[in-house]
Amino acid sequence: MADQQSQHFQDELQREIAQDHILSGLTVRTLAYRVDRDDVAFIVDGGPRVAVVHLTYSVETTPDWPTTKFYDSVEEFLRNRMKPDHEEYVL
């Protein structure tokens, strides 16, 4: 993924999250994104934890949005999220 695209997702996440969102104040780095949805995977604080965030492209005011799901490692994310998402996408 191009650095400019990665930075776009990181900037958008910071723009969207409310001060009390679970990712507020944490450093993230873009890992992957789903091309057919607004889901972006971020490595949190240098890893290995991964957060998959459904970006809304709106400034959110509650900690519930954008929705976020955590995975304890990149391997868990690949196995339990990326692979099933890929299989759903190619069907």
Backbone as CSV, one residue per row, in Angstrom:
resi,resn,N_x,N_y,N_z,CA_x,CA_y,CA_z,C_x,C_y,C_z
1,MET,0.852,-1.171,0.000,0.000,0.000,0.000,0.900,1.237,0.000
2,ALA,0.543,2.197,-0.795,1.328,3.420,-0.915,1.294,4.215,0.387
3,ASP,2.400,4.880,0.693,2.486,5.678,1.913,1.410,6.752,1.979
4,GLN,1.103,7.364,0.840,0.089,8.413,0.808,-1.291,7.845,1.161
5,GLN,-1.605,6.664,0.665,-2.882,6.027,0.969,-2.942,5.619,2.442
6,SER,-1.861,5.078,2.947,-1.792,4.713,4.360,-2.021,5.923,5.242
7,GLN,-1.367,7.010,4.909,-1.515,8.240,5.689,-2.942,8.767,5.606
8,HIS,-3.571,8.640,4.444,-4.968,9.070,4.292,-5.861,8.357,5.302
9,PHE,-5.727,7.038,5.421,-6.558,6.273,6.357,-6.264,6.655,7.807
10,GLN,-4.997,6.863,8.132,-4.633,7.264,9.495,-5.194,8.644,9.820
11,ASP,-5.104,9.563,8.876,-5.651,10.910,9.076,-7.170,10.864,9.219
12,GLU,-7.821,10.063,8.398,-9.276,9.955,8.460,-9.717,9.386,9.799
13,LEU,-9.019,8.382,10.284,-9.351,7.815,11.596,-9.254,8.884,12.675
14,GLN,-8.175,9.645,12.682,-7.998,10.682,13.698,-9.071,11.773,13.581
15,ARG,-9.505,12.072,12.374,-10.549,13.066,12.145,-11.893,12.585,12.691
16,GLU,-12.142,11.288,12.569,-13.450,10.736,12.928,-13.650,10.480,14.413
17,ILE,-12.624,10.026,15.101,-12.856,9.508,16.450,-13.096,10.608,17.474
18,ALA,-14.026,10.309,18.361,-14.312,11.212,19.479,-13.211,11.063,20.527
19,GLN,-13.123,12.029,21.402,-12.082,12.043,22.424,-12.117,10.797,23.311
20,ASP,-13.296,10.206,23.522,-13.393,9.032,24.389,-13.507,7.717,23.616
21,HIS,-13.181,7.732,22.316,-13.148,6.503,21.520,-11.989,5.637,22.003
22,ILE,-12.131,4.333,21.867,-11.120,3.388,22.358,-9.742,3.589,21.719
23,LEU,-9.689,4.158,20.525,-8.406,4.404,19.859,-7.863,5.820,20.075
24,SER,-8.618,6.656,20.754,-8.187,8.030,20.972,-6.854,8.063,21.722
25,GLY,-5.905,8.811,21.195,-4.603,8.964,21.833,-3.603,7.870,21.510
26,LEU,-4.030,6.840,20.764,-3.117,5.754,20.410,-2.500,6.002,19.044
27,THR,-1.294,5.531,18.871,-0.616,5.615,17.591,-0.985,4.387,16.775
28,VAL,-1.396,4.596,15.524,-1.751,3.481,14.650,-1.002,3.605,13.338
29,ARG,-0.879,2.464,12.680,-0.246,2.399,11.360,-1.140,1.531,10.480
30,THR,-1.446,1.990,9.290,-2.326,1.251,8.391,-1.677,-0.058,7.970
31,LEU,-2.439,-1.142,8.092,-1.980,-2.471,7.690,-2.640,-2.894,6.380
32,ALA,-3.963,-2.749,6.282,-4.700,-3.211,5.103,-6.057,-2.534,5.070
33,TYR,-6.704,-2.608,3.919,-8.065,-2.096,3.827,-8.865,-2.998,2.904
34,ARG,-10.156,-3.029,3.117,-11.046,-3.827,2.290,-11.595,-2.932,1.183
35,VAL,-11.340,-3.301,-0.060,-11.658,-2.423,-1.188,-13.158,-2.251,-1.416
36,ASP,-13.975,-3.199,-0.973,-15.405,-3.100,-1.232,-16.197,-2.571,-0.039
37,ARG,-15.502,-2.197,1.029,-16.143,-1.630,2.218,-15.209,-0.575,2.797
38,ASP,-15.670,0.096,3.815,-14.846,1.117,4.459,-14.161,0.573,5.705
39,ASP,-13.703,-0.679,5.644,-13.010,-1.318,6.756,-11.507,-1.212,6.548
40,VAL,-10.815,-0.717,7.581,-9.365,-0.550,7.520,-8.755,-1.212,8.741
41,ALA,-7.689,-1.986,8.519,-6.965,-2.625,9.607,-5.756,-1.758,9.957
42,PHE,-5.614,-1.496,11.251,-4.498,-0.697,11.756,-3.723,-1.509,12.775
43,ILE,-2.407,-1.440,12.736,-1.583,-1.974,13.813,-1.553,-0.891,14.886
44,VAL,-1.842,-1.276,16.113,-1.961,-0.324,17.214,-0.665,-0.296,18.022
45,ASP,-0.135,0.918,18.235,1.062,1.116,19.057,2.186,0.153,18.707
46,GLY,2.450,-0.033,17.437,3.566,-0.868,17.008,3.283,-2.358,17.029
47,GLY,2.097,-2.766,17.362,1.687,-4.174,17.292,2.020,-4.929,18.549
48,PRO,1.624,-6.157,18.610,1.040,-6.933,17.515,-0.473,-6.777,17.403
49,ARG,-1.087,-5.982,18.261,-2.541,-5.846,18.243,-3.004,-5.124,16.984
50,VAL,-4.107,-5.625,16.400,-4.678,-5.050,15.189,-6.098,-4.588,15.494
51,ALA,-6.442,-3.395,15.023,-7.804,-2.874,15.149,-8.389,-2.736,13.753
52,VAL,-9.558,-3.350,13.535,-10.271,-3.175,12.275,-11.366,-2.153,12.537
53,VAL,-11.317,-1.068,11.785,-12.219,0.062,11.994,-13.078,0.251,10.749
54,HIS,-14.374,0.411,10.963,-15.276,0.737,9.853,-15.389,2.261,9.795
55,LEU,-14.619,2.862,8.903,-14.627,4.315,8.778,-15.983,4.807,8.284
56,THR,-16.404,5.951,8.788,-17.708,6.505,8.440,-17.608,7.740,7.559
57,TYR,-16.430,8.329,7.472,-16.197,9.567,6.738,-17.083,10.695,7.258
58,SER,-17.291,10.661,8.581,-18.006,11.709,9.310,-17.271,11.941,10.619
59,VAL,-17.389,13.128,11.160,-16.838,13.389,12.485,-17.824,12.814,13.493
60,GLU,-17.367,11.860,14.282,-18.240,11.179,15.232,-18.171,11.850,16.597
61,THR,-19.252,11.755,17.345,-19.320,12.408,18.653,-19.487,11.432,19.798
62,THR,-19.608,10.143,19.508,-19.741,9.139,20.556,-18.614,8.123,20.428
63,PRO,-18.275,7.446,21.511,-17.185,6.471,21.462,-17.545,5.188,20.716
64,ASP,-18.813,5.014,20.353,-19.236,3.795,19.664,-18.899,3.803,18.179
65,TRP,-18.630,4.985,17.631,-18.343,5.107,16.207,-17.024,5.815,16.000
66,PRO,-16.250,5.423,15.045,-16.470,4.301,14.165,-16.295,2.979,14.916
67,THR,-17.047,1.965,14.461,-16.959,0.666,15.128,-15.552,0.110,14.971
68,THR,-15.117,-0.590,16.012,-13.744,-1.093,16.066,-13.741,-2.494,16.647
69,LYS,-13.007,-3.404,16.005,-12.835,-4.762,16.523,-11.346,-5.034,16.616
70,PHE,-10.924,-5.575,17.761,-9.513,-5.852,17.989,-9.178,-7.317,17.759
71,TYR,-7.957,-7.528,17.294,-7.356,-8.854,17.164,-6.026,-8.793,17.895
72,ASP,-5.688,-9.858,18.612,-4.497,-9.849,19.462,-3.180,-9.902,18.692
73,SER,-3.236,-10.294,17.433,-2.009,-10.376,16.640,-2.351,-10.258,15.160
74,VAL,-1.330,-10.013,14.358,-1.521,-9.976,12.912,-1.977,-11.351,12.432
75,GLU,-1.413,-12.398,12.993,-1.781,-13.749,12.591,-3.260,-14.027,12.862
76,GLU,-3.756,-13.610,14.031,-5.173,-13.794,14.344,-6.035,-13.003,13.369
77,PHE,-5.641,-11.773,13.060,-6.368,-10.955,12.090,-6.411,-11.642,10.731
78,LEU,-5.266,-12.146,10.270,-5.217,-12.808,8.964,-6.126,-14.028,8.925
79,ARG,-6.067,-14.826,9.962,-6.832,-16.077,10.020,-8.335,-15.822,10.185
80,ASN,-8.693,-14.941,11.110,-10.095,-14.789,11.501,-10.840,-13.652,10.808
81,ARG,-10.123,-12.800,10.106,-10.796,-11.681,9.448,-10.418,-11.556,7.977
82,MET,-9.128,-11.421,7.696,-8.723,-11.144,6.326,-9.032,-12.309,5.389
83,LYS,-8.707,-13.514,5.806,-8.981,-14.668,4.947,-10.475,-14.854,4.699
84,PRO,-11.340,-14.841,5.748,-12.785,-14.950,5.482,-13.318,-13.786,4.638
85,ASP,-12.843,-12.562,4.873,-13.276,-11.419,4.077,-12.888,-11.607,2.603
86,HIS,-11.677,-12.106,2.373,-11.216,-12.337,1.003,-12.085,-13.391,0.316
87,GLU,-12.370,-14.468,1.029,-13.197,-15.529,0.446,-14.600,-15.012,0.110
88,GLU,-15.153,-14.152,0.970,-16.467,-13.553,0.703,-16.400,-12.626,-0.523
89,TYR,-15.334,-11.888,-0.636,-15.183,-10.911,-1.718,-15.054,-11.590,-3.085
90,VAL,-14.283,-12.680,-3.167,-14.036,-13.309,-4.465,-15.184,-14.197,-4.934
91,LEU,-16.142,-14.471,-4.084,-17.279,-15.307,-4.500,-18.279,-14.571,-5.307
